[in-house]
């Protein structure tokens, strides 16, 4: 397995992992923008030509807004989510980012456990935010405590 920066040439792989892990969250056009915008960071873990995990975020001034984190269903519970998230946060820190934020469904226990293990704390919520009626938890992290990968 190898860690890599994701770019426009990885659009197809990101679409495939998005469909498997996130239920088709974004369109091809959205992925193309995510992977080509210089204000965004996208990293992946690949094995051969298969993308197993990815994490993306958008830098706004000194803040990283996490936009997507996914792990292939066959490779979950093997530490890939934590590894890819650590890498994304460390890359953001190198770019001068001092805090990170994300939204997570209050029903997504696996993601909430991952974010808690990485030092994110809930600072607010958006009621009935997602299509299924679940609430979005607004989580923050100070990047001074990011651990090297």
Protein Blocks (a to p, Z undefined) as FASTA:
>chain_A
ZZddddfklmmmmmmmmmmmnoomaafklmmmmmmmmkbccddddehjbcfbdcddddeh
jaccdfbdcddfklgonommmmmmmmmmmmmmmnopabdcddddfklmmlmmmmmmnopa
cfbdcehkbmnopacddddddfklpccZZ
